[in-house]
Amino acid sequence: MSKKRRITAEDLYEFLVVSEPQISPDGQHVIFCVQRVEQKTEKKYTNLWLVPSDGSQPPRQFTYGKQNDTHPRWSPDGTQIAFLSNRLDEKQAQIFLIPLHGGEARPLTDMTGSFASFAWSPDGAQLVCQFRKKDAEAIEREKDEQKKKLGIVARHITRVDYRFDGAGYRPQEKWHIWTVDAQSGAGKQLTDGEFDETEPTWSPDGRSILFISNRHPRADFELDATELYTIPTAGGEIQLVPADYGRKNAPSYSPDGQWIAYLGRPQKGRWYQNAYLYLVPAGGGAARNVTAALDLHLSSVTNGDVNDPAASKPVWANDSQALFSVATLHGDQPLLRLSLDGKAATLAGDGVIGGFSFSADQQTAAYVKQDLYDPGQIWVQDVRSGQARPLTQFNADLLAQLDLGRVAAVQFTAPDGAKLDGWITFPPAFDAGKQYASILQIHGGPQTQYGRTFMHEFYYLAAHDYVVYWGNPRGSQGYGEAFAGAIYGRWGTVDYDDIMAWADYMAAQPYIDPARMGVSGGSYGGYMTALIIGKTNRFQAAVSQRAVTNIISFYGSSDLNWGAEYLMGVEAPPWEALEAYWAMSPMKYVGNAKTPTLLIHSEQDLRCDKEQSEQLFVALRRQNVDAELVLFPEESHGLSRNGRTDRRIARLHHILRWFERYLQQSG
């Protein structure tokens, strides 16, 4: 047997990423997506794969080619699969249909614009789509070669929500509801106008379509004014479904048609709130918070850097007495059965569950599950017995070559006595009799969680003999709403104390060299890293990534724009609360900084503009603190997770280089 090797940054090219498992109505097959990277071109491609749910045969590739085939959905009779693909035009995806038992995929639609989602009607005769037409001006420019060459003359902006990280400037056109004939492909636009209509879903009888829309005159400032609406399938008048005020998403009818379920957050702003499960009568009325007593966040916010553990929206049980949903919980992301009387039972746990689906009789479930040592496989589970097994073994050959070291879960205590979760990634060939350099990793959000997901970056640093430790301080999700809201209006207080307690815990371990401790994080983690270097000199090196450093200038320069009022919890603009913003800003404390600091930022980061790192870089250099700034062109805020692979690799090399410079020689 050959000797195992340590993981490298370049191994990012080798990982195959599975997602979107959809089990057939009869429960016999699972269709899913597999993404790969073509190293030569740096392009990512996704194809569909198929596997029998009884595991009698290995998974086989179902679609081929250098394109992106995504969002597979079975027809109600299980004979064919609809999916999105850009195989005919790299820049334009269409809906395609492919038979289960052989035959070529054929394009169903020929529409110019963007699809966000689609779903089959109960009778299989139509599909409902969330679709946005391409701006007429953009189409005209593409047709006119001279205008195409010259590009856009000007952007006329009238709303503050005019751009979004990873997507750029928003089009003038809005998202609207369309139906598509499943035979002819003929599309019919049901809604139009100045408002977005999103997340369309069919009524059980197929006669109407439920969707979400924010129709407030100042919708870009009233983000919580989302409401439920219906429209007849044949078109007609839009009807409001009265419900309580508050943000709403993931709506769906109960199978008996009596109820509408949705995920909601009742308090204005306050982004730390749990996503609760609500019920409202289908005809409208008082909404009921089904999960109020459970204190659960019913959403997917667990950090991973190989496979994004994005979850499916809640699914009704066939008897209309419960719903299935994932929850963010103490580092795990279990799939739960939530009964209408507010009780929860775990259907699948012990790891992080992402996308999931059920057979028509709901006796079999398929889902993506990942854990600390595996970036994700397709699993199938018998719902009655609870017996589950993996159907795939992607990346098994690669993982068999690697010595990842080991990860240990621990609890540490905050200064006020709170018990907090942490994890330690030990280097391969770890020797408890030696002392190691260490790196504290701080997650973004802050309303996310670290947990039992595969973190390539942590293994990569551990492969170079660093002990890497990471945890969930106050402000993280997964531990109840009060825990997540503990830093509301006071970033850098109890969360800072928690993180310092974590560093104290590790510094006291006999295998840690307290003279060789580093700290790193991205987004909120970058914010906290920047704050730490201004408040303490205990770390010998720091890497602050895509950080917020000056909350005053962050206001309006971020795609969150004025939403910073509720993200940070000031609930007022800077000109009314300047000191509150400045008190939480790392730039306030930069005069104390002495820690050598590497700053990493993406040039197209619209969430935290690069000027945030540029401010800190100039201030550190002005004070003769060793600092460097690395900027990545064309990349957005999510570089570390979904950026171009060569840039992700370069980022890792820069991080390692910096820590090698300052941490590998004992003081």
Summary of the structure (lengths in Angstrom):
residues: 667
radius of gyration: 25.1
end to end distance: 40.0
largest distance: 74.5
contacts: 2273
relative contact order: 0.09
helix: 19%
strand: 35%
